[in-house]
Amino acid sequence: MTTIFIKGFGLIGSSLGRAIKEEHPEYQLIICDSDQATLDYAKKNHLADETFKDYQGIEQADYIILAGPVSVIRKDLQNLSKIPLKKSVIITDVGSTKQSIMQAAQGLQSKGITFIGGHPMAGSHQSGVRAGRRNLIAGAYYFQVYQPSDIHAAEQIQSLLSGLHAHWMPISAPSHDMIVAQLSHVPHVVAAALVTQTADSLRREPNALQLAAGGFKTITRIASSDPTMWTAILVNNRQDILQQLQAYINALQNVKEELTKQDKAALFDLFSTAKKIRDGLPNNQEKQLLSNVIVRIPDRDGAIATVTTKISEAGLNVRNLQIMQIREGIDGILQLSFANQEDADRARQLLSADFEILKHL
């Protein structure tokens, strides 16, 4: 029998658990959470087969999912390195920063245990087991961080969580942390700061906040998120967030100066550019990303040039090219990004005669 162990059964953990139970009812699901009320709720609503407050039963797990705050996940990884686990176990997490977690996982990996970093790019301003739902991540992107040698394990995680109906996306840990800092972490800081600054500004107008409607509520909705989780996220992704917060502060300072000067042209350009970018964002029904082709590059002179020459001669436009891994004596991984799937398929067919095309990073 396949056994799944989920540590942390809040919003994300319980959503994953629900999807697993729905898609794989024959699997045994063990959950671990420090909150007894969470365990009671899970048991009463048949969300788990067994519930514990500690690591009891983890030795029999085929899959372990760490779904607590980032700081807790790091401690869990340290603790698991001291527990006799199955050699074949696959461990993953859902933490929203990846560099610190991948570093914490090195102790396990040095013992031959497979760890796949994970982060579903979905959530809710609500928290806890009651807020979880099976379709929470449906249609959202789910990042995975892993070595090329762990592709099979990453695919096993995808199969286990197939009931989520997520879009799986391989990524490096540094790229992940930079992207989520800008798209998720900084917006949460901005929302929280705007709410507290507004409350302070209106402290002498006690009923003013009750007038908050449309725009204010929309832009500050995420300020209702779990304070414990977001404190841990900010601390663990401090450098990327600090850098991008400073860029945002600089942008606000520019607006302040333009307004001081009554520079109508500059202010119009700000709103016009922002509108154009915002209107071009894909909605939930039409999410668009570059289509990638991942090629294994042998360690020989001119290999990368051969790839780029073939692509150029075919008239295909590469939107981005990234060398994912290359060291002397070891094959490299080259990721080519195209604007559409048709060009990616043509490139894949063109290169497959001379190079190994990988399904995932």
C-alpha positions as CSV (number, residue, x, y, z in Angstrom):
1,M,0.0,0.0,0.0
2,T,1.2,3.5,-0.9
3,T,1.5,5.7,2.2
4,I,1.5,9.5,2.1
5,F,2.6,11.6,5.1
6,I,1.6,15.2,5.2
7,K,3.2,17.4,7.9
8,G,1.1,20.5,8.4
9,F,-2.6,20.3,7.5
10,G,-3.6,23.9,7.0
11,L,-4.9,25.6,3.8
12,I,-2.3,24.1,1.4
13,G,-1.7,20.8,3.2
14,S,-5.3,20.0,3.5
15,S,-6.0,21.0,-0.1
16,L,-3.3,18.6,-1.3
17,G,-4.7,15.9,1.0
18,R,-8.2,16.3,-0.4
19,A,-6.9,16.0,-3.9
20,I,-4.9,12.9,-3.0
21,K,-7.9,11.2,-1.3
22,E,-10.1,12.0,-4.3
23,E,-7.7,10.9,-7.0
24,H,-6.1,7.9,-5.1
25,P,-8.6,6.6,-2.6
26,E,-6.6,3.4,-2.2
27,Y,-3.6,5.3,-0.7
28,Q,-3.1,5.6,3.0
29,L,-3.0,9.2,4.2
30,I,-1.3,10.0,7.5
31,I,-1.3,13.6,8.6
32,C,0.7,15.4,11.3
33,D,-0.2,18.8,12.8
34,S,0.5,20.5,16.1
35,D,-3.1,21.7,16.4
36,Q,-5.5,19.1,17.9
37,A,-8.6,20.9,16.5
38,T,-7.1,20.4,13.0
39,L,-6.6,16.7,13.6
40,D,-10.1,16.3,15.0
41,Y,-11.6,18.1,12.0
42,A,-9.6,16.0,9.5
43,K,-10.6,12.8,11.3
44,K,-14.3,13.7,11.5
45,N,-14.5,14.7,7.9
46,H,-12.6,11.6,6.7
47,L,-9.7,13.7,5.3
48,A,-7.1,11.3,6.7
49,D,-6.7,7.7,7.7
50,E,-4.5,8.4,10.7
51,T,-3.6,11.6,12.6
52,F,-0.7,12.4,14.8
53,K,0.9,15.4,16.5
54,D,4.4,14.2,15.8
55,Y,6.3,12.1,13.2
56,Q,4.7,8.9,14.2
57,G,4.2,6.6,11.2
58,I,6.6,8.5,9.0
59,E,9.0,5.6,8.7
60,Q,6.5,3.8,6.5
61,A,5.8,6.7,4.2
62,D,6.5,6.5,0.4
63,Y,5.9,10.2,0.1
64,I,6.3,13.0,2.6
65,I,4.9,16.4,2.0
66,L,6.0,19.2,4.3
67,A,3.3,21.9,4.3
68,G,4.1,24.2,7.2
69,P,5.6,27.7,7.2
70,V,9.1,28.0,5.6
71,S,10.9,28.1,9.0
72,V,9.1,24.9,10.1
73,I,9.9,23.1,6.9
74,R,13.6,23.8,7.4
75,K,13.4,22.4,10.9
76,D,11.5,19.4,9.6
77,L,14.2,18.7,7.0
78,Q,16.8,18.7,9.8
79,N,14.7,16.4,11.9
80,L,14.0,14.0,9.1
81,S,17.7,13.6,8.5
82,K,17.9,11.9,11.9
83,I,14.9,9.5,11.3
84,P,15.2,6.1,9.6
85,L,13.1,6.7,6.5
86,K,12.5,4.4,3.6
87,K,15.4,4.6,1.2
88,S,12.9,5.0,-1.7
89,V,10.9,7.8,0.0
90,I,10.3,11.0,-2.0
91,I,10.1,14.1,0.1
92,T,8.7,17.4,-1.2
93,D,7.5,20.7,0.3
94,V,5.2,23.6,-0.5
95,G,7.3,26.5,0.9
96,S,7.2,29.8,-0.9
97,T,10.9,30.3,-0.8
98,K,13.2,27.7,-2.2
99,Q,16.9,28.6,-1.8
100,S,16.9,28.3,2.0
101,I,14.8,25.1,1.8
102,M,17.0,23.4,-0.8
103,Q,20.0,24.2,1.4
104,A,18.3,22.7,4.5
105,A,17.5,19.5,2.4
106,Q,21.2,18.8,1.7
107,G,21.6,16.7,4.9
108,L,18.9,14.3,3.6
109,Q,20.2,14.3,0.1
110,S,23.7,13.4,1.3
111,K,22.1,10.2,2.7
112,G,20.6,9.3,-0.6
113,I,17.1,10.6,0.1
114,T,15.3,12.3,-2.7
115,F,14.0,15.8,-2.1
116,I,12.0,17.7,-4.7
117,G,11.4,21.4,-3.9
118,G,7.8,22.5,-4.5
119,H,5.6,25.6,-4.4
120,P,2.0,25.8,-5.7
121,M,1.4,29.4,-6.8
122,A,-2.1,29.6,-5.3
123,G,-3.7,30.3,-2.0
124,S,-6.2,32.3,-0.1
125,H,-6.3,35.1,2.4
126,Q,-8.1,32.5,4.6
127,S,-6.1,29.9,6.5
128,G,-6.5,26.6,8.3
129,V,-7.9,23.2,7.4
130,R,-11.5,24.4,7.0
131,A,-10.3,26.8,4.2
132,G,-8.7,24.0,2.2
133,R,-10.4,22.7,-0.9
134,R,-9.5,20.2,-3.6
135,N,-9.6,22.6,-6.5
136,L,-7.6,25.4,-4.7
137,I,-4.7,25.0,-7.1
138,A,-6.6,24.0,-10.3
139,G,-5.2,25.9,-13.2
140,A,-2.4,27.5,-11.2
141,Y,1.3,27.0,-11.7
142,Y,3.2,24.6,-9.4
143,F,6.9,25.2,-9.3
144,Q,9.3,22.3,-8.9
145,V,13.0,22.6,-8.0
146,Y,15.2,19.5,-8.6
147,Q,18.4,18.1,-10.2
148,P,18.1,16.7,-13.7
149,S,18.8,13.2,-12.2
150,D,15.6,13.5,-10.2
151,I,13.3,14.0,-13.1
152,H,11.5,10.6,-12.5
153,A,10.9,11.5,-8.8
154,A,9.5,14.9,-9.9
155,E,7.1,13.1,-12.3
156,Q,6.0,10.8,-9.5
157,I,5.1,13.8,-7.4
158,Q,3.1,15.2,-10.3
159,S,1.3,11.8,-10.6
160,L,0.6,11.8,-6.9
161,L,-0.9,15.3,-7.1
162,S,-2.6,14.9,-10.5
163,G,-6.0,15.6,-8.8
164,L,-4.8,19.2,-8.3
165,H,-5.0,19.9,-12.1
166,A,-2.0,22.2,-11.7
167,H,0.4,23.4,-14.4
168,W,3.8,22.0,-13.5
169,M,6.8,24.3,-14.0
170,P,10.5,23.4,-13.4
171,I,12.7,26.2,-12.2
172,S,15.9,27.0,-10.4
173,A,15.8,28.0,-6.7
174,P,17.3,31.5,-7.3
175,S,14.9,32.3,-10.2
176,H,12.0,31.1,-8.1
177,D,12.8,33.3,-5.2
178,M,13.4,36.4,-7.4
179,I,10.1,35.9,-9.2
180,V,7.9,35.2,-6.2
181,A,9.5,38.1,-4.3
182,Q,8.3,40.5,-7.0
183,L,4.9,38.8,-7.8
184,S,3.9,37.7,-4.3
185,H,6.0,38.8,-1.4
186,V,6.3,42.5,-2.2
187,P,2.6,42.9,-3.0
188,H,1.8,41.4,0.4
189,V,4.2,43.9,2.1
190,V,2.6,46.7,0.1
191,A,-1.0,45.6,1.1
192,A,-0.1,45.3,4.8
193,A,1.7,48.7,4.8
194,L,-1.2,50.4,3.0
195,V,-3.8,49.0,5.5
196,T,-1.8,50.1,8.5
197,Q,-0.9,53.5,7.0
198,T,-4.5,54.1,6.1
199,A,-5.7,53.2,9.6
200,D,-3.1,55.5,11.1
201,S,-4.1,58.4,8.7
202,L,-7.8,58.0,9.5
203,R,-7.4,57.4,13.3
204,R,-9.3,60.6,14.0
205,E,-12.1,59.5,11.7
206,P,-13.2,56.3,13.4
207,N,-15.9,55.5,10.8
208,A,-13.8,56.2,7.7
209,L,-12.6,52.7,7.2
210,Q,-16.1,51.5,7.0
211,L,-16.4,53.4,3.8
212,A,-13.7,51.3,2.1
213,A,-15.0,49.8,-1.1
214,G,-13.9,48.6,-4.5
215,G,-10.3,49.8,-5.1
216,F,-9.1,49.8,-1.5
217,K,-10.6,46.4,-0.7
218,T,-9.2,44.8,-3.9
219,I,-5.7,46.0,-3.5
220,T,-5.5,45.2,0.2
221,R,-7.3,41.8,0.2
222,I,-4.1,39.8,0.8
223,A,-3.3,41.8,3.9
224,S,-5.7,39.3,5.6
225,S,-3.2,36.5,5.1
226,D,-1.6,34.5,8.0
227,P,0.9,36.8,9.9
228,T,3.0,33.8,11.1
229,M,3.4,32.5,7.6
230,W,4.2,35.8,6.1
231,T,6.7,36.7,8.8
232,A,8.6,33.5,8.0
233,I,8.4,34.1,4.3
234,L,9.9,37.6,4.5
235,V,12.7,36.5,6.7
236,N,13.6,33.6,4.5
237,N,13.6,35.5,1.3
238,R,15.0,38.7,2.8
239,Q,17.6,39.6,0.2
240,D,15.3,39.4,-2.9
241,I,12.5,41.2,-1.1
242,L,14.8,44.0,0.2
243,Q,16.2,44.6,-3.3
244,Q,12.7,44.7,-4.9
245,L,11.2,46.8,-2.1
246,Q,13.9,49.4,-2.8
247,A,13.0,49.4,-6.5
248,Y,9.4,49.9,-5.6
249,I,10.3,52.7,-3.1
250,N,12.3,54.4,-5.9
251,A,9.3,54.2,-8.2
252,L,7.0,55.8,-5.6
253,Q,9.6,58.5,-5.1
254,N,9.6,59.2,-8.8
255,V,5.8,59.6,-8.7
256,K,6.1,61.9,-5.7
257,E,8.5,64.1,-7.6
258,E,6.4,64.1,-10.7
259,L,3.3,65.1,-8.7
260,T,5.3,67.8,-6.9
261,K,6.3,69.3,-10.2
262,Q,2.7,68.8,-11.6
263,D,4.3,66.9,-14.5
264,K,1.0,65.8,-16.2
265,A,2.8,64.1,-19.1
266,A,4.9,61.9,-16.8
267,L,1.8,61.0,-14.6
268,F,-0.2,60.2,-17.7
269,D,2.6,58.0,-19.0
270,L,2.7,56.2,-15.6
271,F,-1.0,55.3,-15.7
272,S,-1.0,54.6,-19.5
273,T,2.0,52.2,-19.3
274,A,0.6,50.5,-16.2
275,K,-2.8,50.0,-17.9
276,K,-1.2,48.5,-21.0
277,I,0.8,46.1,-18.9
278,R,-2.1,45.2,-16.6
279,D,-4.5,44.7,-19.4
280,G,-2.1,42.4,-21.1
281,L,-1.9,40.0,-18.2
282,P,-3.5,36.6,-18.8
283,N,-6.6,35.8,-16.8
284,N,-7.3,32.5,-15.1
285,Q,-8.8,31.1,-18.3
286,E,-6.0,32.1,-20.6
287,K,-2.7,31.8,-18.7
288,Q,0.2,32.1,-21.1
289,L,3.9,31.3,-20.6
290,L,6.8,30.9,-23.0
291,S,6.9,27.3,-24.4
292,N,10.2,25.7,-23.5
293,V,12.4,23.1,-25.1
294,I,15.0,21.5,-22.8
295,V,18.0,20.0,-24.5
296,R,20.9,17.9,-23.0
297,I,24.1,19.4,-24.3
298,P,27.2,17.0,-24.5
299,D,30.5,18.3,-23.2
300,R,32.1,19.1,-26.5
301,D,33.3,22.3,-28.2
302,G,30.6,24.0,-30.4
303,A,27.6,22.0,-29.1
304,I,25.6,25.1,-28.0
305,A,26.6,26.8,-31.3
306,T,25.2,23.9,-33.2
307,V,21.8,24.2,-31.4
308,T,21.5,28.0,-32.0
309,T,22.6,27.7,-35.6
310,K,20.0,25.0,-36.4
311,I,17.3,27.2,-34.7
312,S,18.4,30.3,-36.6
313,E,18.5,28.6,-40.0
314,A,15.0,27.3,-39.4
315,G,13.8,30.9,-38.9
316,L,12.6,30.2,-35.3
317,N,12.7,33.1,-32.9
318,V,14.2,32.2,-29.5
319,R,12.7,34.5,-26.8
320,N,15.0,33.3,-24.1
321,L,18.0,31.0,-23.8
322,Q,19.3,29.7,-20.5
323,I,22.2,27.3,-19.6
324,M,20.7,25.5,-16.6
325,Q,23.7,23.3,-15.7
326,I,27.2,22.9,-17.2
327,R,30.4,21.8,-15.6
328,E,33.6,20.4,-17.1
329,G,33.1,16.7,-17.9
330,I,29.4,16.8,-17.3
331,D,26.6,17.3,-19.9
332,G,24.9,20.7,-19.7
333,I,21.2,21.5,-19.8
334,L,20.0,24.2,-22.3
335,Q,16.6,25.7,-22.0
336,L,15.2,27.4,-25.1
337,S,12.0,29.5,-24.8
338,F,9.7,30.2,-27.7
339,A,6.6,32.5,-27.9
340,N,4.3,29.7,-28.9
341,Q,3.9,25.9,-28.7
342,E,4.1,25.6,-32.5
343,D,7.7,27.0,-32.7
344,A,8.7,24.9,-29.7
345,D,7.4,21.7,-31.4
346,R,9.3,22.6,-34.5
347,A,12.5,23.2,-32.6
348,R,12.0,19.9,-30.7
349,Q,11.7,18.0,-33.9
350,L,14.6,19.8,-35.5
351,L,17.0,19.1,-32.6
352,S,15.9,15.6,-31.7
353,A,18.1,14.0,-34.4
354,D,21.3,15.2,-32.8
355,F,20.4,15.9,-29.2
356,E,18.5,14.4,-26.3
357,I,15.3,16.3,-25.6
358,L,14.2,16.2,-22.0
359,K,10.6,16.1,-20.9
360,H,11.3,18.2,-17.8
361,L,14.3,20.0,-16.3
